Amino acid sequence: MSKKTIIILFFSLLFSLSHAENIKELKALGKISSMQHILSHLPDYDIKRLLEIELKKKKSARNNQQYIYEIEYINSEGIVLEIEVDALSAQVLHLERENN
């Protein structure tokens, strides 16, 4: 993935959060990992082209805040998929095929 693509994704993520929080702050606080780290842990998911990345905040079962990256992408067969990934650990939480 090119630096230009990562920069574009970074700024689109910035605007998907509330104004009180930003990506840099969340990374500094150890609440999320960088997109480079996350994507480097997903080689088995055949990501050929990224379409959209959203960072969402959810309440976990223990009533803690958990950040999730929702990554929509196209695989090598041209199928659009969405994967939910823990934004800190890069653990895959959910994968589904998008209906087009």
N, CA and C atoms as an extended XYZ file, in Angstrom:
300
Properties=species:S:1:pos:R:3:atomname:S:1:resname:S:1:resid:I:1 pbc="F F F"
N         0.844       -1.164        0.000 N   MET     1
C         0.000        0.000        0.000 CA  MET     1
C         0.893        1.231        0.000 C   MET     1
N         0.560        2.208       -0.808 N   SER     2
C         1.394        3.402       -0.925 CA  SER     2
C         1.181        4.337        0.259 C   SER     2
N         2.170        5.208        0.465 N   LYS     3
C         2.061        6.207        1.536 CA  LYS     3
C         0.875        7.131        1.282 C   LYS     3
N         0.632        7.461        0.016 N   LYS     4
C        -0.484        8.340       -0.329 CA  LYS     4
C        -1.813        7.715        0.101 C   LYS     4
N        -1.981        6.420       -0.149 N   THR     5
C        -3.205        5.715        0.246 CA  THR     5
C        -3.365        5.734        1.763 C   THR     5
N        -2.274        5.481        2.482 N   ILE     6
C        -2.332        5.470        3.944 CA  ILE     6
C        -2.681        6.856        4.470 C   ILE     6
N        -2.119        7.901        3.878 N   ILE     7
C        -2.421        9.268        4.313 CA  ILE     7
C        -3.893        9.585        4.075 C   ILE     7
N        -4.413        9.210        2.921 N   ILE     8
C        -5.835        9.450        2.627 CA  ILE     8
C        -6.711        8.700        3.620 C   ILE     8
N        -6.375        7.445        3.890 N   LEU     9
C        -7.147        6.665        4.854 CA  LEU     9
C        -7.070        7.272        6.242 C   LEU     9
N        -5.894        7.753        6.616 N   PHE    10
C        -5.711        8.363        7.926 CA  PHE    10
C        -6.651        9.557        8.091 C   PHE    10
N        -6.692       10.434        7.090 N   PHE    11
C        -7.543       11.609        7.202 CA  PHE    11
C        -9.026       11.264        7.143 C   PHE    11
N        -9.398       10.240        6.395 N   SER    12
C       -10.811        9.848        6.405 CA  SER    12
C       -11.186        9.266        7.758 C   SER    12
N       -10.248        8.599        8.433 N   LEU    13
C       -10.511        8.100        9.776 CA  LEU    13
C       -10.650        9.242       10.766 C   LEU    13
N        -9.841       10.277       10.605 N   LEU    14
C        -9.922       11.426       11.505 CA  LEU    14
C       -11.326       12.008       11.534 C   LEU    14
N       -11.957       12.095       10.390 N   PHE    15
C       -13.267       12.708       10.314 CA  PHE    15
C       -14.399       11.769       10.694 C   PHE    15
N       -14.108       10.485       10.878 N   SER    16
C       -15.167        9.557       11.266 CA  SER    16
C       -15.368        9.506       12.774 C   SER    16
N       -14.486       10.126       13.534 N   LEU    17
C       -14.623       10.180       14.988 CA  LEU    17
C       -15.186       11.528       15.404 C   LEU    17
N       -15.614       11.619       16.645 N   SER    18
C       -16.094       12.903       17.152 CA  SER    18
C       -14.923       13.873       17.210 C   SER    18
N       -15.223       15.163       17.327 N   HIS    19
C       -14.183       16.178       17.357 CA  HIS    19
C       -13.339       16.107       18.623 C   HIS    19
N       -13.849       15.503       19.680 N   ALA    20
C       -13.127       15.439       20.950 CA  ALA    20
C       -11.970       14.446       20.900 C   ALA    20
N       -12.018       13.510       19.997 N   GLU    21
C       -10.980       12.488       19.909 CA  GLU    21
C       -10.337       12.538       18.541 C   GLU    21
N        -9.081       12.186       18.477 N   ASN    22
C        -8.451       12.065       17.175 CA  ASN    22
C        -7.506       10.874       17.167 C   ASN    22
N        -7.136       10.487       15.993 N   ILE    23
C        -6.331        9.282       15.802 CA  ILE    23
C        -5.002        9.372       16.547 C   ILE    23
N        -4.335       10.492       16.422 N   LYS    24
C        -3.034       10.656       17.071 CA  LYS    24
C        -3.141       10.469       18.582 C   LYS    24
N        -4.136       11.081       19.163 N   GLU    25
C        -4.340       10.985       20.608 CA  GLU    25
C        -4.647        9.547       21.024 C   GLU    25
N        -5.502        8.879       20.275 N   LEU    26
C        -5.852        7.500       20.598 CA  LEU    26
C        -4.637        6.579       20.493 C   LEU    26
N        -3.803        6.804       19.483 N   LYS    27
C        -2.584        6.004       19.359 CA  LYS    27
C        -1.629        6.295       20.515 C   LYS    27
N        -1.478        7.568       20.874 N   ALA    28
C        -0.588        7.946       21.976 CA  ALA    28
C        -1.056        7.359       23.307 C   ALA    28
N        -2.350        7.234       23.475 N   LEU    29
C        -2.905        6.670       24.707 CA  LEU    29
C        -2.905        5.141       24.699 C   LEU    29
N        -2.484        4.553       23.594 N   GLY    30
C        -2.436        3.097       23.499 CA  GLY    30
C        -3.802        2.454       23.346 C   GLY    30
N        -4.759        3.216       22.793 N   LYS    31
C        -6.111        2.676       22.612 CA  LYS    31
C        -6.310        2.048       21.245 C   LYS    31
N        -5.508        2.463       20.264 N   ILE    32
C        -5.582        1.886       18.922 CA  ILE    32
C        -4.168        1.706       18.370 C   ILE    32
N        -4.054        0.856       17.376 N   SER    33
C        -2.809        0.664       16.634 CA  SER    33
C        -2.921        1.402       15.306 C   SER    33
N        -1.793        1.585       14.657 N   SER    34
C        -1.798        2.253       13.359 CA  SER    34
C        -2.434        1.343       12.305 C   SER    34
N        -2.908        1.958       11.227 N   MET    35
C        -3.483        1.170       10.135 CA  MET    35
C        -2.419        0.284        9.509 C   MET    35
N        -1.186        0.740        9.442 N   GLN    36
C        -0.118       -0.099        8.901 CA  GLN    36
C         0.017       -1.376        9.722 C   GLN    36
N        -0.030       -1.251       11.042 N   HIS    37
C         0.063       -2.421       11.926 CA  HIS    37
C        -1.128       -3.355       11.699 C   HIS    37
N        -2.316       -2.779       11.650 N   ILE    38
C        -3.527       -3.585       11.471 CA  ILE    38
C        -3.462       -4.340       10.142 C   ILE    38
N        -3.182       -3.631        9.059 N   LEU    39
C        -3.169       -4.260        7.735 CA  LEU    39
C        -2.058       -5.290        7.604 C   LEU    39
N        -0.951       -5.089        8.296 N   SER    40
C         0.134       -6.071        8.216 CA  SER    40
C        -0.227       -7.378        8.912 C   SER    40
N        -1.257       -7.364        9.750 N   HIS    41
C        -1.709       -8.572       10.446 CA  HIS    41
C        -2.879       -9.255        9.730 C   HIS    41
N        -3.206       -8.788        8.530 N   LEU    42
C        -4.348       -9.347        7.797 CA  LEU    42
C        -3.968       -9.948        6.437 C   LEU    42
N        -2.797      -10.536        6.272 N   PRO    43
C        -2.431      -11.029        4.938 CA  PRO    43
C        -3.308      -12.173        4.438 C   PRO    43
N        -3.894      -12.948        5.317 N   ASP    44
C        -4.716      -14.089        4.909 CA  ASP    44
C        -6.092      -13.688        4.392 C   ASP    44
N        -6.422      -12.406        4.430 N   TYR    45
C        -7.753      -11.965        4.019 CA  TYR    45
C        -7.787      -11.430        2.589 C   TYR    45
N        -6.699      -11.582        1.843 N   ASP    46
C        -6.671      -11.316        0.404 CA  ASP    46
C        -7.176       -9.912        0.066 C   ASP    46
N        -6.639       -8.905        0.742 N   ILE    47
C        -7.035       -7.516        0.488 CA  ILE    47
C        -6.269       -7.012       -0.726 C   ILE    47
N        -7.000       -6.782       -1.815 N   LYS    48
C        -6.375       -6.277       -3.041 CA  LYS    48
C        -6.610       -4.788       -3.215 C   LYS    48
N        -7.774       -4.301       -2.782 N   ARG    49
C        -8.083       -2.870       -2.916 CA  ARG    49
C        -8.966       -2.436       -1.762 C   ARG    49
N        -8.515       -1.437       -1.032 N   LEU    50
C        -9.314       -0.898        0.066 CA  LEU    50
C       -10.360        0.058       -0.489 C   LEU    50
N       -11.580       -0.052        0.021 N   LEU    51
C       -12.659        0.833       -0.400 CA  LEU    51
C       -12.984        1.872        0.660 C   LEU    51
N       -13.038        1.415        1.923 N   GLU    52
C       -13.419        2.328        3.002 CA  GLU    52
C       -12.935        1.759        4.330 C   GLU    52
N       -12.520        2.661        5.205 N   ILE    53
C       -12.145        2.271        6.563 CA  ILE    53
C       -12.824        3.236        7.524 C   ILE    53
N       -13.505        2.676        8.502 N   GLU    54
C       -14.143        3.482        9.540 CA  GLU    54
C       -13.620        3.028       10.888 C   GLU    54
N       -13.422        3.987       11.773 N   LEU    55
C       -13.048        3.674       13.144 CA  LEU    55
C       -14.267        3.968       14.002 C   LEU    55
N       -14.718        2.961       14.723 N   LYS    56
C       -15.910        3.111       15.551 CA  LYS    56
C       -15.590        2.772       16.992 C   LYS    56
N       -16.303        3.426       17.881 N   LYS    57
C       -16.155        3.163       19.302 CA  LYS    57
C       -17.374        2.380       19.763 C   LYS    57
N       -17.126        1.260       20.444 N   LYS    58
C       -18.217        0.434       20.950 CA  LYS    58
C       -17.994        0.152       22.424 C   LYS    58
N       -19.073       -0.126       23.115 N   LYS    59
C       -18.966       -0.576       24.510 CA  LYS    59
C       -18.787       -2.080       24.501 C   LYS    59
N       -17.793       -2.559       25.225 N   SER    60
C       -17.560       -3.998       25.299 CA  SER    60
C       -18.454       -4.605       26.371 C   SER    60
N       -18.397       -5.913       26.504 N   ALA    61
C       -19.221       -6.628       27.484 CA  ALA    61
C       -18.926       -6.161       28.902 C   ALA    61
N       -17.700       -5.737       29.151 N   ARG    62
C       -17.319       -5.261       30.485 CA  ARG    62
C       -17.579       -3.775       30.663 C   ARG    62
N       -18.335       -3.187       29.741 N   ASN    63
C       -18.686       -1.776       29.767 CA  ASN    63
C       -17.477       -0.871       29.537 C   ASN    63
N       -16.439       -1.413       28.916 N   ASN    64
C       -15.274       -0.632       28.529 CA  ASN    64
C       -15.453       -0.160       27.101 C   ASN    64
N       -14.714        0.864       26.724 N   GLN    65
C       -14.746        1.316       25.338 CA  GLN    65
C       -13.790        0.463       24.514 C   GLN    65
N       -14.253        0.036       23.360 N   GLN    66
C       -13.440       -0.733       22.440 CA  GLN    66
C       -13.518       -0.043       21.086 C   GLN    66
N       -12.394        0.082       20.442 N   TYR    67
C       -12.361        0.682       19.124 CA  TYR    67
C       -12.247       -0.416       18.074 C   TYR    67
N       -13.037       -0.258       17.032 N   ILE    68
C       -13.130       -1.253       15.958 CA  ILE    68
C       -12.867       -0.556       14.625 C   ILE    68
N       -12.002       -1.162       13.816 N   TYR    69
C       -11.859       -0.724       12.432 CA  TYR    69
C       -12.794       -1.574       11.596 C   TYR    69
N       -13.656       -0.928       10.817 N   GLU    70
C       -14.459       -1.616        9.815 CA  GLU    70
C       -13.787       -1.347        8.479 C   GLU    70
N       -13.283       -2.407        7.865 N   ILE    71
C       -12.514       -2.290        6.638 CA  ILE    71
C       -13.287       -2.947        5.505 C   ILE    71
N       -13.673       -2.144        4.521 N   GLU    72
C       -14.360       -2.666        3.347 CA  GLU    72
C       -13.335       -2.743        2.219 C   GLU    72
N       -13.289       -3.903        1.558 N   TYR    73
C       -12.265       -4.105        0.547 CA  TYR    73
C       -12.734       -5.062       -0.547 C   TYR    73
N       -11.952       -5.105       -1.609 N   ILE    74
C       -12.180       -6.039       -2.705 CA  ILE    74
C       -11.047       -7.060       -2.673 C   ILE    74
N       -11.407       -8.339       -2.799 N   ASN    75
C       -10.365       -9.380       -2.827 CA  ASN    75
C        -9.954       -9.654       -4.277 C   ASN    75
N        -9.050      -10.593       -4.476 N   SER    76
C        -8.523      -10.871       -5.821 CA  SER    76
C        -9.567      -11.457       -6.773 C   SER    76
N       -10.681      -11.937       -6.249 N   GLU    77
C       -11.760      -12.462       -7.089 CA  GLU    77
C       -12.804      -11.399       -7.414 C   GLU    77
N       -12.588      -10.167       -6.948 N   GLY    78
C       -13.509       -9.077       -7.212 CA  GLY    78
C       -14.692       -9.033       -6.260 C   GLY    78
N       -14.640       -9.775       -5.180 N   ILE    79
C       -15.719       -9.809       -4.201 CA  ILE    79
C       -15.500       -8.716       -3.150 C   ILE    79
N       -16.557       -7.974       -2.834 N   VAL    80
C       -16.478       -6.928       -1.816 CA  VAL    80
C       -16.787       -7.551       -0.456 C   VAL    80
N       -15.888       -7.333        0.474 N   LEU    81
C       -16.032       -7.878        1.826 CA  LEU    81
C       -15.851       -6.775        2.849 C   LEU    81
N       -16.410       -7.001        4.036 N   GLU    82
C       -16.179       -6.087        5.159 CA  GLU    82
C       -15.679       -6.908        6.328 C   GLU    82
N       -14.618       -6.426        6.930 N   ILE    83
C       -14.033       -7.109        8.063 CA  ILE    83
C       -14.002       -6.145        9.242 C   ILE    83
N       -14.381       -6.631       10.409 N   GLU    84
C       -14.282       -5.839       11.637 CA  GLU    84
C       -13.074       -6.337       12.404 C   GLU    84
N       -12.227       -5.394       12.807 N   VAL    85
C       -10.972       -5.725       13.461 CA  VAL    85
C       -10.831       -4.894       14.731 C   VAL    85
N       -10.404       -5.529       15.805 N   ASP    86
C       -10.096       -4.795       17.029 CA  ASP    86
C        -8.976       -3.815       16.689 C   ASP    86
N        -9.197       -2.533       16.946 N   ALA    87
C        -8.262       -1.491       16.539 CA  ALA    87
C        -6.974       -1.478       17.348 C   ALA    87
N        -6.919       -2.215       18.428 N   LEU    88
C        -5.690       -2.295       19.213 CA  LEU    88
C        -4.917       -3.577       18.929 C   LEU    88
N        -5.600       -4.697       18.985 N   SER    89
C        -4.915       -5.997       18.880 CA  SER    89
C        -4.830       -6.555       17.459 C   SER    89
N        -5.597       -6.003       16.541 N   ALA    90
C        -5.706       -6.489       15.160 CA  ALA    90
C        -6.427       -7.829       15.068 C   ALA    90
N        -7.104       -8.225       16.124 N   GLN    91
C        -7.873       -9.472       16.110 CA  GLN    91
C        -9.115       -9.279       15.245 C   GLN    91
N        -9.336      -10.228       14.338 N   VAL    92
C       -10.514      -10.176       13.478 CA  VAL    92
C       -11.733      -10.589       14.292 C   VAL    92
N       -12.751       -9.724       14.284 N   LEU    93
C       -13.963       -9.967       15.054 CA  LEU    93
C       -15.110      -10.491       14.195 C   LEU    93
N       -15.127      -10.059       12.926 N   HIS    94
C       -16.242      -10.442       12.056 CA  HIS    94
C       -15.830      -10.216       10.606 C   HIS    94
N       -16.288      -11.091        9.731 N   LEU    95
C       -16.049      -10.963        8.297 CA  LEU    95
C       -17.347      -11.283        7.584 C   LEU    95
N       -17.722      -10.413        6.644 N   GLU    96
C       -18.937      -10.713        5.875 CA  GLU    96
C       -18.795      -10.198        4.448 C   GLU    96
N       -19.496      -10.876        3.579 N   ARG    97
C       -19.555      -10.496        2.177 CA  ARG    97
C       -20.615       -9.390        2.040 C   ARG    97
N       -20.266       -8.332        1.352 N   GLU    98
C       -21.199       -7.227        1.152 CA  GLU    98
C       -22.142       -7.562        0.009 C   GLU    98
N       -23.395       -7.170        0.144 N   ASN    99
C       -24.386       -7.360       -0.920 CA  ASN    99
C       -24.313       -6.183       -1.854 C   ASN    99
N       -24.117       -6.466       -3.118 N   ASN   100
C       -24.033       -5.380       -4.112 CA  ASN   100
C       -25.235       -5.393       -5.007 C   ASN   100
